[in-house]
Amino acid sequence: MRIAIGILFMEHGGQKLLGYPPGGERVEIMTLLGLAGILELGGGALIFLGFLTRPAAFILSGQMAVAYFMAHASKGLWPAQNHGELAVVYCFVFLYLAAAGAGPLSLDALRRKT
């Protein structure tokens, strides 16, 4: 799960910062969306690798909570209504990873062994 979520989250950052994968809109780095792109691309890579997973996941969980309330909540009460389901799912998956850690197949686990 951690690896798949990391790759999928990196795609959002890649769209914002690099215009890749196609379908997203590139944004200026020195904006709020630029910061979101940096967090998504860099944080997604950390999650994917399982490196500094707990702090990265905690920050990304907060980012997704903020994103939900800034971009979705004003459009309706329910996530299915305001199209915020993905932000909610990411928020709680990252919150889980912040609590549980990366697991045995991660750079965090490898660092603990040495």
Sequence and secondary structure as in RCSB ss.txt:
>XXXX:A:sequence
MRIAIGILFMEHGGQKLLGYPPGGERVEIMTLLGLAGILELGGGALIFLGFLTRPAAFILSGQMAVAYFMAHASK
GLWPAQNHGELAVVYCFVFLYLAAAGAGPLSLDALRRKT
>XXXX:A:secstr
 HHHHHHHHHHHHHHHHH  STTS    TTSHHHHHHHHHHHHHHHHHHTSSHHHHHHHHHHHHHHHIIIIIGGG
 SSHHHHT HHHHHHHHHHHHHHHH S SSSHHHHHHH 
